[in-house]
Amino acid sequence: MTQTAPTVSEQPARARQPSARPRAVELAVRERWFELGVALCTLAAGAFAAIQRSAWPPHEDETLALFVGRESLHDLLRTVLGERGGAPLHFLIAWAVAHLGGGLGSLRLVSALFAALSVPVIALLVARLADRTTGLVAAFLASWSWVFLFDGVYGRMYSLFLFTSALSYLALVVALEDGGARRWTLWALAVLACVATHPYGALVLASQGLYVLLDRRRLREALVAGAAVIVAGIPFWRTDLVLAGRFDVGVGGRGNKLGAPLPVLRYLRMAFGDLSVGYTAGFLVVCGLALAGFVLLWRTRRTSAFLALLVFLTPTLAFLGATLGSSTSPESRHLVFTLPFLSGLVACALVWLARRPSTLAPVLAAAAALLLVGGEIAWARHKTPLLFDGEPAAELTARDAATEWLARTGRTDDVLFGYEPLYLGAWERRRELRQEVVPRADPRLALDVLRRAHRPLGRGVWVFDASDTNNSSQRQSIDLVYPEPAAGFEAQAWGPYLVIRTIRPTKTVEGYLEAAALAQGVGKRLYIGDADVNLVTVQLALARLGQTRSRSTTSR
């Protein structure tokens, strides 16, 4: 008796089920598109930062990092951990750059590298919190914001801060999901690198600690790892306290800069505008999309939405409870660690729109993403035109001439005031010019440096830049003005740069400070933005010197 083939209805249920292979192929294709998209975003971000790294003029903070970095490792750690406070990891990188023979260009290449490396970390973090498509869109949005573009060419710690903070959040999410000593160790190392990069790394750690305590997954493992971080981070907590003491930062009361709801809201508006689109209309669109993205994420992945909420809530509460001194100025880049989450929430809303059952939905979502990126680039160009256009040729020529003169006529015992970029250019031309630099805006530290300097003190040197962005108006030329009385000084001017120098060595701390007060009077007459603060620094240092001598005389 012949057997007939079973009908479709008679076939086993397993045979009628769709094969798992097409699904696996689809996932593999999606993963490849994700990897390709992230790679393209990374290459674009890195290429922009590398190509434009010379567009932005040198800054005193970059000079500071390299001049401190040219010290021995022991002296660098003493300066950063015990005197200045701040970001030891960034100074260690600057130390490596300086001792390998690099200069500002090399330091900016490091910033470009960490900016590029941040892109895949952002994509992976948001992919863990939402999905791969959302992660790709978030990386695309984040890599064209003003803060991201500027920090990619700025030889400071902020692209490193973005990288280490995003990496620590990614490591935390992985450790909470999968557990294990190895994953918690990786999280501890990542978050320690973050707090070693910037004092605001403490806010990153605080948001993560609150998340773990409220989420309560793998709480015992997390507490052990967290305790290890607290103990291992003691040197960083100490250097943060040193920095806070220098700039009169505390908690409670109402600070000069923030500390009250309205100033905090103004600061957050500025910061999140610089992290996305700063124009009012564009910023409102970003806020609406981010809110919609948060609601969508709350409905589908509540723990992810909860982490995003804490990332924004922690710094807000910290600023509301902080008192910040008059010399403290929080900037947009200080909140760069929130960039992955802001971009991620906006991406959630755009991806949701793209998945609507309409043929126009993906087109509208793609158009919205491109418009947002266009708005980010437009805002970046509005905020920092030099980032795209570069410096005027006349200013470059003038700076080259000024640095060449300082390198050619400088002496190793000259005493420089402030970490002026012209000094950096002179040192790059003539590496043996390891002159003493007196920090500005901190009378105690300035006096300490002068007291430790080799005696007798050499000539005093001061630089004034009419094109500096701290001035009320930027000019490409400056008048050749001498201190009053002019006896004992020489001066040279190139374009916007004026250099004033004593003809003879100042010899004593008092002699240097008195000459510095006369020189800063020139800056005030020329409406140089930093001259007021610098003059106050010199006057307070002189007052401290007089008090010390008075106490010494009384004790005798």
ZAMARGU-4260 file (C-alpha; in steps of 0.2 Angstrom, whole numbers, plus 5000, padded with zeros to 4 digits):
<rodrens>
0) 5000/5000/5000 | 5008/5016/4995 | 5009/5031/5007 | 5004/5048/5002 | 5014/5063/5007
5) 5006/5072/5022 | 4996/5088/5019 | 5002/5104/5026 | 4989/5103/5040 | 4996/5085/5044
10) 5014/5091/5045 | 5022/5092/5062 | 5020/5108/5070 | 5039/5111/5071 | 5041/5109/5052
15) 5027/5122/5050 | 5036/5135/5061 | 5047/5148/5052 | 5065/5144/5052 | 5076/5153/5064
20) 5089/5155/5051 | 5081/5170/5042 | 5079/5179/5059 | 5098/5176/5063 | 5103/5183/5046
25) 5092/5198/5049 | 5100/5201/5066 | 5117/5199/5058 | 5113/5212/5044 | 5107/5224/5057
30) 5123/5222/5067 | 5134/5225/5052 | 5124/5241/5048 | 5126/5246/5066 | 5145/5243/5066
35) 5147/5252/5049 | 5137/5267/5054 | 5146/5269/5070 | 5163/5267/5061 | 5158/5281/5049
40) 5153/5292/5063 | 5169/5289/5072 | 5179/5292/5057 | 5170/5308/5053 | 5172/5315/5071
45) 5190/5310/5072 | 5194/5318/5054 | 5186/5334/5059 | 5195/5336/5075 | 5212/5331/5067
50) 5210/5342/5052 | 5204/5357/5062 | 5215/5355/5078 | 5225/5371/5073 | 5209/5382/5069
55) 5206/5387/5087 | 5220/5398/5094 | 5231/5392/5108 | 5223/5394/5125 | 5231/5397/5142
60) 5224/5381/5150 | 5233/5371/5136 | 5249/5380/5141 | 5246/5377/5159 | 5244/5358/5156
65) 5260/5357/5145 | 5271/5368/5157 | 5266/5358/5172 | 5268/5342/5161 | 5286/5347/5157
70) 5291/5345/5176 | 5297/5329/5183 | 5284/5316/5187 | 5287/5319/5206 | 5285/5338/5204
75) 5270/5336/5193 | 5261/5325/5206 | 5265/5337/5220 | 5259/5352/5210 | 5243/5344/5204
80) 5238/5334/5220 | 5245/5346/5233 | 5244/5364/5225 | 5232/5366/5210 | 5220/5352/5212
85) 5210/5346/5197 | 5213/5332/5184 | 5228/5322/5187 | 5225/5310/5173 | 5225/5324/5160
90) 5241/5331/5167 | 5249/5314/5166 | 5244/5313/5148 | 5252/5331/5145 | 5267/5325/5155
95) 5269/5310/5142 | 5267/5322/5128 | 5279/5335/5134 | 5293/5322/5138 | 5290/5313/5121
100) 5295/5330/5113 | 5277/5335/5108 | 5268/5351/5110 | 5251/5359/5108 | 5248/5350/5091
105) 5251/5333/5099 | 5241/5337/5115 | 5226/5342/5103 | 5228/5325/5094 | 5226/5316/5110
110) 5209/5326/5112 | 5204/5322/5095 | 5208/5303/5098 | 5197/5302/5114 | 5183/5312/5105
115) 5183/5299/5091 | 5184/5285/5104 | 5169/5292/5113 | 5158/5289/5098 | 5157/5270/5098
120) 5156/5270/5117 | 5140/5281/5116 | 5133/5270/5103 | 5136/5254/5113 | 5129/5263/5129
125) 5113/5268/5121 | 5111/5252/5112 | 5112/5243/5129 | 5099/5256/5136 | 5087/5255/5121
130) 5093/5246/5105 | 5106/5246/5091 | 5096/5258/5080 | 5094/5270/5094 | 5112/5269/5098
135) 5118/5273/5081 | 5106/5288/5079 | 5112/5294/5097 | 5130/5293/5091 | 5126/5302/5075
140) 5118/5316/5085 | 5131/5318/5099 | 5146/5319/5087 | 5140/5335/5079 | 5136/5345/5095
145) 5146/5361/5099 | 5153/5354/5115 | 5159/5338/5106 | 5167/5347/5091 | 5175/5360/5102
150) 5182/5348/5115 | 5189/5337/5100 | 5201/5351/5096 | 5204/5359/5113 | 5219/5352/5122
155) 5211/5349/5139 | 5202/5335/5148 | 5185/5336/5141 | 5185/5324/5127 | 5194/5312/5139
160) 5180/5316/5152 | 5167/5311/5139 | 5175/5295/5135 | 5179/5289/5153 | 5161/5294/5159
165) 5152/5286/5145 | 5163/5270/5147 | 5160/5270/5166 | 5141/5270/5162 | 5142/5257/5149
170) 5153/5246/5161 | 5140/5249/5175 | 5125/5243/5164 | 5135/5228/5159 | 5140/5223/5177
175) 5122/5225/5183 | 5115/5214/5169 | 5128/5201/5169 | 5137/5202/5185 | 5154/5194/5190
180) 5170/5200/5198 | 5178/5204/5181 | 5164/5215/5175 | 5163/5225/5192 | 5182/5227/5191
185) 5181/5234/5174 | 5168/5246/5180 | 5178/5251/5195 | 5193/5255/5184 | 5182/5265/5172
190) 5174/5276/5185 | 5191/5279/5194 | 5198/5285/5177 | 5183/5296/5176 | 5185/5304/5193
195) 5204/5306/5189 | 5199/5316/5174 | 5188/5329/5181 | 5181/5335/5198 | 5164/5333/5190
200) 5167/5314/5189 | 5161/5314/5207 | 5144/5318/5200 | 5145/5304/5188 | 5149/5292/5202
205) 5135/5299/5213 | 5122/5296/5199 | 5128/5278/5197 | 5128/5275/5216 | 5110/5282/5217
210) 5105/5271/5203 | 5113/5255/5210 | 5105/5258/5227 | 5087/5262/5220 | 5088/5248/5207
215) 5095/5235/5220 | 5101/5222/5207 | 5117/5214/5212 | 5118/5225/5227 | 5131/5216/5236
220) 5143/5215/5222 | 5140/5233/5218 | 5143/5238/5236 | 5160/5229/5237 | 5165/5237/5220
225) 5159/5254/5226 | 5169/5253/5243 | 5185/5249/5233 | 5182/5264/5222 | 5179/5276/5237
230) 5196/5270/5245 | 5206/5269/5229 | 5199/5287/5224 | 5206/5295/5240 | 5220/5305/5231
235) 5206/5311/5219 | 5195/5317/5233 | 5209/5326/5240 | 5214/5335/5224 | 5196/5340/5222
240) 5196/5348/5239 | 5212/5357/5235 | 5203/5364/5219 | 5187/5368/5229 | 5197/5378/5242
245) 5206/5388/5228 | 5190/5394/5220 | 5179/5395/5236 | 5167/5381/5232 | 5156/5374/5245
250) 5139/5368/5250 | 5124/5377/5257 | 5118/5395/5255 | 5117/5404/5239 | 5133/5405/5229
255) 5138/5420/5218 | 5136/5410/5202 | 5123/5397/5205 | 5115/5390/5221 | 5097/5396/5217
260) 5084/5389/5205 | 5084/5403/5192 | 5103/5403/5190 | 5104/5384/5189 | 5090/5384/5176
265) 5099/5397/5166 | 5115/5387/5167 | 5106/5371/5162 | 5098/5379/5147 | 5115/5385/5141
270) 5123/5369/5144 | 5110/5358/5136 | 5109/5370/5121 | 5128/5368/5118 | 5126/5349/5119
275) 5112/5350/5106 | 5105/5365/5097 | 5107/5382/5106 | 5094/5392/5096 | 5078/5394/5105
280) 5067/5386/5093 | 5079/5371/5090 | 5082/5369/5109 | 5063/5368/5112 | 5062/5355/5098
285) 5076/5345/5107 | 5067/5346/5124 | 5051/5340/5116 | 5059/5325/5108 | 5070/5321/5123
290) 5054/5321/5134 | 5045/5310/5122 | 5060/5299/5121 | 5060/5298/5140 | 5042/5293/5141
295) 5044/5280/5127 | 5059/5273/5137 | 5050/5273/5153 | 5036/5262/5145 | 5048/5249/5138
300) 5064/5249/5148 | 5060/5258/5164 | 5077/5254/5172 | 5086/5263/5157 | 5074/5278/5159
305) 5078/5279/5177 | 5096/5279/5175 | 5094/5294/5162 | 5084/5303/5175 | 5097/5302/5188
310) 5111/5307/5176 | 5101/5324/5174 | 5095/5325/5192 | 5111/5323/5201 | 5120/5338/5194
315) 5104/5349/5196 | 5103/5345/5214 | 5121/5347/5217 | 5121/5365/5209 | 5105/5369/5219
320) 5115/5365/5235 | 5132/5372/5230 | 5140/5389/5234 | 5152/5394/5220 | 5164/5408/5223
325) 5166/5423/5211 | 5181/5416/5202 | 5171/5399/5198 | 5163/5398/5181 | 5154/5382/5177
330) 5154/5380/5158 | 5144/5369/5146 | 5158/5357/5144 | 5157/5352/5163 | 5141/5343/5159
335) 5148/5333/5144 | 5145/5317/5153 | 5126/5320/5150 | 5128/5320/5131 | 5125/5301/5128
340) 5109/5302/5138 | 5102/5318/5130 | 5106/5312/5112 | 5100/5295/5117 | 5083/5301/5123
345) 5081/5312/5107 | 5086/5296/5097 | 5072/5286/5105 | 5059/5298/5099 | 5066/5298/5081
350) 5067/5279/5080 | 5050/5277/5087 | 5044/5289/5073 | 5054/5280/5060 | 5045/5263/5065
355) 5027/5270/5063 | 5017/5260/5050 | 5018/5273/5036 | 5030/5274/5021 | 5033/5292/5026
360) 5038/5289/5044 | 5056/5284/5040 | 5059/5298/5028 | 5052/5311/5041 | 5063/5303/5055
365) 5078/5304/5044 | 5074/5322/5039 | 5072/5327/5057 | 5089/5319/5062 | 5098/5328/5048
370) 5089/5345/5052 | 5095/5343/5071 | 5113/5339/5065 | 5112/5354/5054 | 5106/5365/5068
375) 5120/5358/5079 | 5133/5363/5066 | 5125/5380/5064 | 5125/5383/5082 | 5143/5377/5084
380) 5148/5389/5069 | 5138/5403/5078 | 5146/5400/5094 | 5164/5398/5088 | 5167/5403/5070
385) 5186/5400/5072 | 5182/5382/5074 | 5177/5381/5056 | 5186/5396/5048 | 5203/5396/5057
390) 5212/5412/5063 | 5215/5427/5052 | 5232/5426/5043 | 5237/5442/5051 | 5235/5436/5069
395) 5245/5420/5065 | 5259/5430/5058 | 5259/5442/5073 | 5259/5427/5085 | 5273/5419/5076
400) 5283/5435/5076 | 5280/5438/5095 | 5284/5420/5100 | 5300/5421/5089 | 5306/5437/5098
405) 5302/5429/5115 | 5312/5413/5111 | 5326/5423/5104 | 5328/5436/5118 | 5322/5426/5132
410) 5333/5421/5147 | 5331/5405/5157 | 5329/5415/5173 | 5314/5426/5166 | 5299/5426/5177
415) 5283/5424/5166 | 5266/5430/5172 | 5251/5418/5168 | 5251/5404/5156 | 5250/5414/5140
420) 5251/5404/5124 | 5265/5415/5118 | 5276/5407/5131 | 5271/5390/5125 | 5276/5395/5107
425) 5293/5401/5113 | 5296/5386/5123 | 5292/5375/5108 | 5305/5384/5098 | 5318/5384/5112
430) 5315/5369/5124 | 5329/5375/5136 | 5318/5390/5141 | 5311/5382/5156 | 5306/5399/5164
435) 5296/5401/5180 | 5278/5405/5178 | 5268/5414/5191 | 5249/5409/5190 | 5236/5422/5189
440) 5219/5423/5198 | 5226/5415/5213 | 5237/5426/5225 | 5241/5412/5237 | 5248/5401/5224
445) 5256/5415/5215 | 5266/5420/5231 | 5270/5402/5234 | 5278/5400/5217 | 5288/5416/5219
450) 5295/5411/5236 | 5301/5394/5229 | 5308/5402/5213 | 5327/5403/5212 | 5334/5419/5218
455) 5338/5432/5213 | 5323/5433/5202 | 5326/5437/5183 | 5316/5449/5172 | 5297/5450/5173
460) 5288/5447/5157 | 5269/5451/5154 | 5259/5448/5139 | 5242/5457/5134 | 5231/5450/5120
465) 5218/5462/5112 | 5211/5448/5102 | 5207/5437/5117 | 5189/5431/5119 | 5189/5437/5137
470) 5189/5455/5131 | 5173/5465/5129 | 5178/5468/5111 | 5191/5459/5101 | 5204/5469/5091
475) 5218/5464/5079 | 5229/5478/5084 | 5235/5485/5101 | 5244/5501/5105 | 5262/5501/5111
480) 5260/5507/5129 | 5272/5508/5143 | 5269/5506/5161 | 5269/5522/5172 | 5283/5526/5176
485) 5291/5519/5161 | 5308/5518/5167 | 5315/5501/5169 | 5303/5493/5156 | 5304/5488/5137
490) 5289/5484/5126 | 5286/5477/5109 | 5269/5475/5100 | 5264/5463/5085 | 5246/5464/5079
495) 5235/5461/5094 | 5250/5456/5106 | 5259/5468/5117 | 5274/5461/5127 | 5281/5471/5142
500) 5297/5466/5150 | 5308/5473/5164 | 5325/5478/5157 | 5334/5472/5173 | 5331/5457/5185
505) 5318/5460/5198 | 5328/5451/5211 | 5315/5450/5225 | 5298/5444/5227 | 5292/5462/5231
510) 5302/5469/5217 | 5293/5457/5205 | 5276/5460/5212 | 5278/5479/5211 | 5283/5478/5193
515) 5269/5467/5189 | 5256/5479/5197 | 5263/5493/5185 | 5262/5481/5170 | 5244/5476/5174
520) 5239/5495/5175 | 5243/5495/5156 | 5231/5481/5153 | 5218/5490/5162 | 5221/5506/5152
525) 5220/5495/5136 | 5204/5486/5142 | 5211/5469/5142 | 5198/5458/5150 | 5210/5448/5162
530) 5219/5464/5168 | 5207/5468/5182 | 5208/5450/5190 | 5227/5450/5187 | 5230/5467/5196
535) 5219/5461/5211 | 5230/5445/5211 | 5246/5455/5212 | 5239/5467/5225 | 5233/5453/5236
540) 5250/5444/5235 | 5259/5460/5240 | 5247/5462/5255 | 5250/5444/5260 | 5269/5447/5258
545) 5267/5462/5269 | 5257/5453/5282 | 5270/5439/5283 | 5284/5451/5286 | 5274/5460/5299
550) 5271/5444/5308 | 5290/5439/5307 | 5295/5456/5314 | 5283/5455/5328 | 5288/5438/5333
555) 5306/5444/5334
</rodrens>
